[in-house]
């Protein structure tokens, strides 16, 4: 999995490409930087698959960002969006 990282002021955008699963979830977790960031955006337009391990990373990020700013998930493809809908995570996350 590749992860593009873009910082604009207090906004961090992470764009993983490929599969977010048990093997690759630690890579995304390591890429997240909370230092001083007030806005975290996950651009999932390049994500083909997400597992429960990937959802766990996103949930941990959401909990952390609730204390210091906001988090959004953008560009989820229908297959990935369906996972959010089935698990109920679409009610927890801000999906744009």
N, CA, C and O atoms as a GROMACS GRO file, in nm:
protein
  384
    1UNK      N    1   0.084  -0.118   0.000
    1UNK     CA    2   0.000   0.000   0.000
    1UNK      C    3   0.088   0.123   0.000
    1UNK      O    4   0.189   0.129   0.071
    2UNK      N    5   0.051   0.220  -0.079
    2UNK     CA    6   0.116   0.350  -0.080
    2UNK      C    7   0.029   0.448  -0.004
    2UNK      O    8  -0.094   0.437  -0.006
    3UNK      N    9   0.092   0.544   0.064
    3UNK     CA   10   0.017   0.646   0.136
    3UNK      C   11   0.075   0.782   0.101
    3UNK      O   12   0.191   0.811   0.131
    4UNK      N   13  -0.006   0.865   0.037
    4UNK     CA   14   0.034   1.004   0.009
    4UNK      C   15  -0.004   1.086   0.130
    4UNK      O   16  -0.110   1.068   0.189
    5UNK      N   17   0.086   1.177   0.165
    5UNK     CA   18   0.064   1.262   0.283
    5UNK      C   19   0.079   1.407   0.241
    5UNK      O   20   0.180   1.445   0.181
    6UNK      N   21  -0.022   1.489   0.272
    6UNK     CA   22  -0.019   1.630   0.237
    6UNK      C   23  -0.056   1.713   0.360
    6UNK      O   24  -0.160   1.693   0.422
    7UNK      N   25   0.032   1.807   0.394
    7UNK     CA   26   0.007   1.895   0.507
    7UNK      C   27  -0.012   2.036   0.456
    7UNK      O   28   0.073   2.091   0.386
    8UNK      N   29  -0.126   2.095   0.493
    8UNK     CA   30  -0.156   2.235   0.459
    8UNK      C   31  -0.195   2.304   0.587
    8UNK      O   32  -0.310   2.293   0.631
    9UNK      N   33  -0.102   2.376   0.648
    9UNK     CA   34  -0.129   2.440   0.776
    9UNK      C   35  -0.159   2.336   0.881
    9UNK      O   36  -0.077   2.248   0.908
   10UNK      N   37  -0.277   2.344   0.942
   10UNK     CA   38  -0.318   2.251   1.047
   10UNK      C   39  -0.398   2.133   0.992
   10UNK      O   40  -0.454   2.055   1.068
   11UNK      N   41  -0.401   2.119   0.858
   11UNK     CA   42  -0.477   2.010   0.795
   11UNK      C   43  -0.383   1.904   0.739
   11UNK      O   44  -0.292   1.935   0.661
   12UNK      N   45  -0.405   1.780   0.779
   12UNK     CA   46  -0.329   1.666   0.729
   12UNK      C   47  -0.423   1.580   0.645
   12UNK      O   48  -0.528   1.537   0.693
   13UNK      N   49  -0.384   1.554   0.520
   13UNK     CA   50  -0.461   1.464   0.433
   13UNK      C   51  -0.376   1.342   0.404
   13UNK      O   52  -0.262   1.353   0.358
   14UNK      N   53  -0.433   1.226   0.430
   14UNK     CA   54  -0.367   1.099   0.401
   14UNK      C   55  -0.448   1.026   0.295
   14UNK      O   56  -0.570   1.014   0.307
   15UNK      N   57  -0.380   0.978   0.192
   15UNK     CA   58  -0.448   0.910   0.081
   15UNK      C   59  -0.384   0.773   0.057
   15UNK      O   60  -0.288   0.761  -0.019
   16UNK      N   61  -0.438   0.670   0.124
   16UNK     CA   62  -0.386   0.535   0.100
   16UNK      C   63  -0.436   0.480  -0.034
   16UNK      O   64  -0.548   0.507  -0.076
   17UNK      N   65  -0.350   0.401  -0.099
   17UNK     CA   66  -0.384   0.341  -0.227
   17UNK      C   67  -0.364   0.190  -0.216
   17UNK      O   68  -0.259   0.144  -0.171
   18UNK      N   69  -0.465   0.115  -0.256
   18UNK     CA   70  -0.454  -0.030  -0.254
   18UNK      C   71  -0.551  -0.091  -0.154
   18UNK      O   72  -0.670  -0.063  -0.156
   19UNK      N   73  -0.496  -0.177  -0.067
   19UNK     CA   74  -0.577  -0.249   0.032
   19UNK      C   75  -0.537  -0.204   0.173
   19UNK      O   76  -0.419  -0.192   0.204
   20UNK      N   77  -0.637  -0.182   0.255
   20UNK     CA   78  -0.614  -0.148   0.396
   20UNK      C   79  -0.664  -0.266   0.477
   20UNK      O   80  -0.783  -0.281   0.503
   21UNK      N   81  -0.569  -0.351   0.518
   21UNK     CA   82  -0.604  -0.474   0.587
   21UNK      C   83  -0.508  -0.496   0.704
   21UNK      O   84  -0.436  -0.405   0.744
   22UNK      N   85  -0.507  -0.615   0.758
   22UNK     CA   86  -0.425  -0.647   0.874
   22UNK      C   87  -0.277  -0.621   0.848
   22UNK      O   88  -0.205  -0.578   0.938
   23UNK      N   89  -0.232  -0.647   0.729
   23UNK     CA   90  -0.091  -0.629   0.696
   23UNK      C   91  -0.055  -0.483   0.678
   23UNK      O   92   0.053  -0.440   0.721
   24UNK      N   93  -0.142  -0.404   0.616
   24UNK     CA   94  -0.110  -0.265   0.583
   24UNK      C   95  -0.160  -0.163   0.684
   24UNK      O   96  -0.115  -0.048   0.682
   25UNK      N   97  -0.250  -0.201   0.773
   25UNK     CA   98  -0.305  -0.106   0.871
   25UNK      C   99  -0.196  -0.039   0.956
   25UNK      O  100  -0.206   0.080   0.983
   26UNK      N  101  -0.094  -0.112   1.000
   26UNK     CA  102   0.011  -0.045   1.078
   26UNK      C  103   0.083   0.066   1.001
   26UNK      O  104   0.131   0.162   1.061
   27UNK      N  105   0.092   0.054   0.868
   27UNK     CA  106   0.154   0.159   0.786
   27UNK      C  107   0.073   0.288   0.795
   27UNK      O  108   0.129   0.396   0.810
   28UNK      N  109  -0.060   0.275   0.786
   28UNK     CA  110  -0.144   0.394   0.794
   28UNK      C  111  -0.138   0.453   0.934
   28UNK      O  112  -0.132   0.575   0.951
   29UNK      N  113  -0.140   0.366   1.034
   29UNK     CA  114  -0.132   0.414   1.172
   29UNK      C  115  -0.003   0.492   1.196
   29UNK      O  116  -0.004   0.594   1.264
   30UNK      N  117   0.106   0.445   1.139
   30UNK     CA  118   0.235   0.513   1.154
   30UNK      C  119   0.239   0.646   1.078
   30UNK      O  120   0.312   0.737   1.117
   31UNK      N  121   0.161   0.659   0.972
   31UNK     CA  122   0.161   0.781   0.891
   31UNK      C  123   0.082   0.895   0.954
   31UNK      O  124   0.099   1.011   0.917
   32UNK      N  125  -0.004   0.862   1.050
   32UNK     CA  126  -0.088   0.964   1.113
   32UNK      C  127  -0.006   1.043   1.213
   32UNK      O  128   0.059   0.986   1.302
   33UNK      N  129  -0.009   1.174   1.198
   33UNK     CA  130   0.060   1.264   1.291
   33UNK      C  131  -0.042   1.357   1.352
   33UNK      O  132  -0.113   1.428   1.280
   34UNK      N  133  -0.050   1.358   1.482
   34UNK     CA  134  -0.150   1.439   1.551
   34UNK      C  135  -0.093   1.570   1.605
   34UNK      O  136  -0.167   1.654   1.655
   35UNK      N  137   0.036   1.588   1.596
   35UNK     CA  138   0.101   1.703   1.657
   35UNK      C  139   0.050   1.834   1.598
   35UNK      O  140   0.086   1.871   1.486
   36UNK      N  141  -0.033   1.903   1.674
   36UNK     CA  142  -0.081   2.034   1.633
   36UNK      C  143  -0.185   2.035   1.523
   36UNK      O  144  -0.236   2.141   1.488
   37UNK      N  145  -0.216   1.920   1.469
   37UNK     CA  146  -0.314   1.914   1.362
   37UNK      C  147  -0.456   1.931   1.413
   37UNK      O  148  -0.496   1.867   1.511
   38UNK      N  149  -0.530   2.016   1.348
   38UNK     CA  150  -0.669   2.039   1.387
   38UNK      C  151  -0.767   1.971   1.294
   38UNK      O  152  -0.885   1.955   1.328
   39UNK      N  153  -0.719   1.930   1.177
   39UNK     CA  154  -0.807   1.866   1.080
   39UNK      C  155  -0.734   1.749   1.016
   39UNK      O  156  -0.620   1.762   0.969
   40UNK      N  157  -0.800   1.633   1.014
   40UNK     CA  158  -0.744   1.513   0.954
   40UNK      C  159  -0.843   1.463   0.849
   40UNK      O  160  -0.961   1.442   0.879
   41UNK      N  161  -0.795   1.444   0.727
   41UNK     CA  162  -0.880   1.395   0.617
   41UNK      C  163  -0.816   1.270   0.560
   41UNK      O  164  -0.697   1.268   0.527
   42UNK      N  165  -0.897   1.165   0.548
   42UNK     CA  166  -0.854   1.043   0.480
   42UNK      C  167  -0.919   1.044   0.343
   42UNK      O  168  -1.041   1.035   0.332
   43UNK      N  169  -0.838   1.054   0.238
   43UNK     CA  170  -0.887   1.046   0.100
   43UNK      C  171  -0.879   0.900   0.059
   43UNK      O  172  -0.772   0.848   0.029
   44UNK      N  173  -0.993   0.833   0.057
   44UNK     CA  174  -0.997   0.690   0.028
   44UNK      C  175  -1.029   0.659  -0.117
   44UNK      O  176  -1.067   0.546  -0.149
   45UNK      N  177  -1.014   0.755  -0.205
   45UNK     CA  178  -1.047   0.735  -0.347
   45UNK      C  179  -0.960   0.629  -0.413
   45UNK      O  180  -1.001   0.571  -0.513
   46UNK      N  181  -0.842   0.603  -0.360
   46UNK     CA  182  -0.754   0.501  -0.417
   46UNK      C  183  -0.759   0.368  -0.344
   46UNK      O  184  -0.684   0.276  -0.376
   47UNK      N  185  -0.849   0.357  -0.247
   47UNK     CA  186  -0.860   0.236  -0.167
   47UNK      C  187  -0.956   0.137  -0.234
   47UNK      O  188  -1.069   0.172  -0.267
   48UNK      N  189  -0.910   0.015  -0.252
   48UNK     CA  190  -0.990  -0.089  -0.316
   48UNK      C  191  -1.059  -0.179  -0.214
   48UNK      O  192  -1.162  -0.241  -0.245
   49UNK      N  193  -1.004  -0.187  -0.092
   49UNK     CA  194  -1.055  -0.280   0.008
   49UNK      C  195  -1.019  -0.228   0.146
   49UNK      O  196  -0.912  -0.172   0.165
   50UNK      N  197  -1.110  -0.247   0.243
   50UNK     CA  198  -1.081  -0.213   0.382
   50UNK      C  199  -1.133  -0.326   0.471
   50UNK      O  200  -1.245  -0.374   0.453
   51UNK      N  201  -1.049  -0.367   0.566
   51UNK     CA  202  -1.088  -0.473   0.658
   51UNK      C  203  -1.116  -0.413   0.796
   51UNK      O  204  -1.108  -0.291   0.814
   52UNK      N  205  -1.149  -0.499   0.890
   52UNK     CA  206  -1.174  -0.451   1.026
   52UNK      C  207  -1.050  -0.388   1.088
   52UNK      O  208  -1.060  -0.298   1.171
   53UNK      N  209  -0.933  -0.433   1.048
   53UNK     CA  210  -0.809  -0.373   1.098
   53UNK      C  211  -0.795  -0.229   1.050
   53UNK      O  212  -0.749  -0.143   1.124
   54UNK      N  213  -0.835  -0.205   0.926
   54UNK     CA  214  -0.834  -0.069   0.872
   54UNK      C  215  -0.936   0.018   0.942
   54UNK      O  216  -0.909   0.135   0.971
   55UNK      N  217  -1.054  -0.037   0.969
   55UNK     CA  218  -1.157   0.038   1.040
   55UNK      C  219  -1.110   0.074   1.181
   55UNK      O  220  -1.141   0.181   1.231
   56UNK      N  221  -1.035  -0.016   1.244
   56UNK     CA  222  -0.982   0.010   1.378
   56UNK      C  223  -0.889   0.130   1.378
   56UNK      O  224  -0.895   0.212   1.470
   57UNK      N  225  -0.803   0.141   1.277
   57UNK     CA  226  -0.712   0.254   1.267
   57UNK      C  227  -0.791   0.384   1.250
   57UNK      O  228  -0.760   0.485   1.313
   58UNK      N  229  -0.893   0.381   1.165
   58UNK     CA  230  -0.975   0.500   1.144
   58UNK      C  231  -1.052   0.537   1.271
   58UNK      O  232  -1.066   0.656   1.302
   59UNK      N  233  -1.101   0.438   1.344
   59UNK     CA  234  -1.175   0.466   1.467
   59UNK      C  235  -1.082   0.527   1.572
   59UNK      O  236  -1.121   0.621   1.642
   60UNK      N  237  -0.962   0.476   1.584
   60UNK     CA  238  -0.866   0.532   1.680
   60UNK      C  239  -0.834   0.677   1.644
   60UNK      O  240  -0.821   0.763   1.732
   61UNK      N  241  -0.820   0.704   1.515
   61UNK     CA  242  -0.793   0.841   1.470
   61UNK      C  243  -0.912   0.931   1.501
   61UNK      O  244  -0.894   1.046   1.543
   62UNK      N  245  -1.032   0.880   1.481
   62UNK     CA  246  -1.153   0.958   1.509
   62UNK      C  247  -1.160   0.995   1.657
   62UNK      O  248  -1.190   1.109   1.692
   63UNK      N  249  -1.134   0.898   1.744
   63UNK     CA  250  -1.138   0.925   1.889
   63UNK      C  251  -1.036   1.031   1.927
   63UNK      O  252  -1.065   1.119   2.008
   64UNK      N  253  -0.919   1.022   1.869
   64UNK     CA  254  -0.814   1.120   1.900
   64UNK      C  255  -0.852   1.259   1.848
   64UNK      O  256  -0.834   1.359   1.918
   65UNK      N  257  -0.905   1.265   1.727
   65UNK     CA  258  -0.937   1.395   1.666
   65UNK      C  259  -1.058   1.461   1.733
   65UNK      O  260  -1.072   1.583   1.725
   66UNK      N  261  -1.144   1.385   1.796
   66UNK     CA  262  -1.257   1.444   1.867
   66UNK      C  263  -1.209   1.534   1.980
   66UNK      O  264  -1.280   1.625   2.022
   67UNK      N  265  -1.088   1.509   2.031
   67UNK     CA  266  -1.032   1.588   2.140
   67UNK      C  267  -0.960   1.714   2.090
   67UNK      O  268  -0.944   1.809   2.166
   68UNK      N  269  -0.919   1.714   1.965
   68UNK     CA  270  -0.837   1.827   1.920
   68UNK      C  271  -0.879   1.890   1.788
   68UNK      O  272  -0.815   1.985   1.743
   69UNK      N  273  -0.983   1.839   1.725
   69UNK     CA  274  -1.023   1.898   1.598
   69UNK      C  275  -1.129   1.816   1.530
   69UNK      O  276  -1.226   1.772   1.593
   70UNK      N  277  -1.112   1.794   1.399
   70UNK     CA  278  -1.212   1.720   1.323
   70UNK      C  279  -1.146   1.621   1.229
   70UNK      O  280  -1.028   1.632   1.196
   71UNK      N  281  -1.226   1.524   1.187
   71UNK     CA  282  -1.178   1.423   1.094
   71UNK      C  283  -1.287   1.396   0.992
   71UNK      O  284  -1.405   1.394   1.026
   72UNK      N  285  -1.248   1.376   0.867
   72UNK     CA  286  -1.343   1.343   0.761
   72UNK      C  287  -1.284   1.234   0.673
   72UNK      O  288  -1.162   1.218   0.662
   73UNK      N  289  -1.372   1.160   0.610
   73UNK     CA  290  -1.333   1.057   0.515
   73UNK      C  291  -1.392   1.096   0.381
   73UNK      O  292  -1.514   1.115   0.368
   74UNK      N  293  -1.307   1.108   0.281
   74UNK     CA  294  -1.349   1.156   0.150
   74UNK      C  295  -1.325   1.049   0.043
   74UNK      O  296  -1.233   0.968   0.054
   75UNK      N  297  -1.408   1.051  -0.060
   75UNK     CA  298  -1.384   0.974  -0.182
   75UNK      C  299  -1.396   0.825  -0.173
   75UNK      O  300  -1.342   0.755  -0.258
   76UNK      N  301  -1.465   0.771  -0.073
   76UNK     CA  302  -1.475   0.626  -0.061
   76UNK      C  303  -1.552   0.568  -0.180
   76UNK      O  304  -1.663   0.612  -0.212
   77UNK      N  305  -1.493   0.468  -0.245
   77UNK     CA  306  -1.559   0.400  -0.356
   77UNK      C  307  -1.676   0.319  -0.304
   77UNK      O  308  -1.682   0.289  -0.184
   78UNK      N  309  -1.771   0.283  -0.392
   78UNK     CA  310  -1.891   0.210  -0.346
   78UNK      C  311  -1.861   0.085  -0.262
   78UNK      O  312  -1.930   0.060  -0.164
   79UNK      N  313  -1.761   0.007  -0.300
   79UNK     CA  314  -1.730  -0.115  -0.225
   79UNK      C  315  -1.682  -0.082  -0.084
   79UNK      O  316  -1.719  -0.149   0.012
   80UNK      N  317  -1.600   0.020  -0.072
   80UNK     CA  318  -1.549   0.062   0.059
   80UNK      C  319  -1.662   0.128   0.138
   80UNK      O  320  -1.677   0.103   0.258
   81UNK      N  321  -1.740   0.210   0.072
   81UNK     CA  322  -1.853   0.277   0.138
   81UNK      C  323  -1.952   0.174   0.193
   81UNK      O  324  -2.011   0.196   0.299
   82UNK      N  325  -1.970   0.064   0.122
   82UNK     CA  326  -2.061  -0.040   0.167
   82UNK      C  327  -2.014  -0.099   0.300
   82UNK      O  328  -2.096  -0.132   0.386
   83UNK      N  329  -1.884  -0.114   0.318
   83UNK     CA  330  -1.830  -0.164   0.444
   83UNK      C  331  -1.865  -0.068   0.558
   83UNK      O  332  -1.903  -0.111   0.666
   84UNK      N  333  -1.851   0.063   0.533
   84UNK     CA  334  -1.889   0.162   0.633
   84UNK      C  335  -2.038   0.152   0.666
   84UNK      O  336  -2.077   0.161   0.782
   85UNK      N  337  -2.120   0.134   0.565
   85UNK     CA  338  -2.265   0.126   0.585
   85UNK      C  339  -2.304   0.000   0.664
   85UNK      O  340  -2.383   0.007   0.757
   86UNK      N  341  -2.248  -0.114   0.626
   86UNK     CA  342  -2.282  -0.241   0.690
   86UNK      C  343  -2.239  -0.242   0.837
   86UNK      O  344  -2.311  -0.294   0.922
   87UNK      N  345  -2.124  -0.186   0.866
   87UNK     CA  346  -2.071  -0.187   1.003
   87UNK      C  347  -2.130  -0.076   1.089
   87UNK      O  348  -2.112  -0.076   1.211
   88UNK      N  349  -2.200   0.017   1.027
   88UNK     CA  350  -2.255   0.130   1.103
   88UNK      C  351  -2.157   0.244   1.119
   88UNK      O  352  -2.188   0.344   1.183
   89UNK      N  353  -2.038   0.229   1.064
   89UNK     CA  354  -1.937   0.334   1.075
   89UNK      C  355  -1.974   0.458   0.997
   89UNK      O  356  -1.922   0.566   1.025
   90UNK      N  357  -2.063   0.446   0.900
   90UNK     CA  358  -2.105   0.564   0.824
   90UNK      C  359  -2.181   0.660   0.914
   90UNK      O  360  -2.193   0.778   0.882
   91UNK      N  361  -2.234   0.611   1.026
   91UNK     CA  362  -2.302   0.697   1.122
   91UNK      C  363  -2.204   0.764   1.219
   91UNK      O  364  -2.236   0.864   1.283
   92UNK      N  365  -2.084   0.707   1.229
   92UNK     CA  366  -1.983   0.757   1.323
   92UNK      C  367  -1.892   0.859   1.256
   92UNK      O  368  -1.858   0.962   1.315
   93UNK      N  369  -1.852   0.831   1.132
   93UNK     CA  370  -1.758   0.916   1.060
   93UNK      C  371  -1.831   1.020   0.976
   93UNK      O  372  -1.947   1.003   0.939
   94UNK      N  373  -1.759   1.128   0.948
   94UNK     CA  374  -1.807   1.228   0.852
   94UNK      C  375  -1.758   1.184   0.716
   94UNK      O  376  -1.639   1.191   0.686
   95UNK      N  377  -1.850   1.139   0.631
   95UNK     CA  378  -1.816   1.094   0.497
   95UNK      C  379  -1.854   1.201   0.397
   95UNK      O  380  -1.969   1.245   0.390
   96UNK      N  381  -1.755   1.242   0.319
   96UNK     CA  382  -1.779   1.346   0.217
   96UNK      C  383  -1.741   1.295   0.081
   96UNK      O  384  -1.754   1.368  -0.018
   0.00000   0.00000   0.00000
